[in-house]
Structures are given as structure tokens and as C-alpha cells.
Amino acid sequence: MKLEEYRNEIDQVDKRIVALLNRRAELVREIGAIKTAAGLPVVDWQREAKVLEGLVAANEGMIDDKALARIYRAVLLECRQIQVQMNEEAVAAGVPVQ
């Protein structure tokens, strides 16, 4: 395969990653709504640790486990921000949240 063909394939992979990240964000919003309605906190540190452990355990590719964990910590942080924003919007609307 030529350089340009590899780059085109990477571009396609990146587009799939973006689509999957957006799907994850949709699910995070749904979970955030459930948490807000139940008065649950945004962050569940045990759940996040379990997610990271599961991903590292499933990692069979070229990415180092530590690198994978760093990438996913960034994903989790951004997803947390979605729920924080949801809580802020709920507070502004007068909905009690924890």
C-alpha cells in the first residue's frame, strides 16, 4: 500500500472514531438525565475505574496499555463535562440536583 492509501484509510478510521465518540456522548446524555432525575452525582469513580480496567484488559493491539488509559481518561473527562453541563442547565431551570 502507498502512503496516500494508508492516509486515506486512517481518515476513514478517524471518521468512525468520531461517530462512535458522538454515539458515546448521546448515551452519556441519557445516563446524565437518569442521574439528574435520581439526584445522583455526575462522577462514579468506581465505574470509571472499572471501565478503564476493562478496556486495558481487552487491549490486544499496538497501543500500550498506559497510552490507552490516558486516551480513555480524556474521553471520560469530556463525557463527564457533558453531564456537568446538564446539571448546570437543570439548576438554571430550577431542578434540584446533587
N, C-alpha and C positions, 0 to 999 in steps of 0.2 A: 504494500500500500504506500502511496505517496504522501508527503507531508500534508498537502491540502486535503486529501481524503481523510486522514486522521483528524485534522482540524474540523472538517465537516461533521465527522462522527461525534467529536467532542461537543460541537454546537448542538447536535440533536440530543445527546445525553443531558447537557445543561438545561435544555428546554423541558425535558422530562422531569429533571430535579425540581425546576421552578414550579411545574404543575403539581408535583407531589407536595412541595412545601406549601403551596396555596391550599391544597386539599387538607393538609395537616392544620393549617390556620383555620379553616372552616370548622373542623372538628373541635379545635381548641375553643372557638367561639361558642359552640354548642355546650361544651363542658363548662365554660365560664358562665353561661346562663343558668345551668343547673346549680353550680356552686353559689352564684349570687342569690338565687331563689332559696337555697338551703342555708344561706348565711355561712358558707364555708370559706376558709381562707383561699387566696389565689394559689399560694405555694404549698405543695405537698412534697417536702424534701425526701420522704421515704419513696414516694412514687418516682421522683426524678432519679434517685439513686438506682432504683430497680430498672428503670428504662435504660440508663447508661450501662448497667451490668449486663442486661440482656443483649444490647447492641454489641458490646465488646465480645460477649460470649459467641455471638452469631458471626462475628467478623472472620471471614476466611479469605479476604482479599489482600491487595497490595498495600492498603492503608494500615499504618501502625496503630495499635490499639489506643495509644495515648493521643495520637492525632485524631482518631475517630472520636474519642471522648471530648477533645477540645472543640471539634466541629459541632458535635451534638449539644455541648453546653451552650454554644452560641445560638443554636436552634431553639433550645429550651428557654433561654433568656428572652428571645424575641417572642416566643409563644406566651411566656409569662406576661410580657408587656401588653399583648392583646387583651389578656384578662384584667390586667391593672386598668387599662383604658376603659374596659367595660364597667368595672367597678366605679371608676370616676364618673362615667356617664350615668350610672344608676344613682349615685349620690346626688349628682346635679338634678336628677329627676325626682329626688326625694325618696328613693327606695333605700331602706336600711340595709347596709352590708357590713360584713365583719372586716 
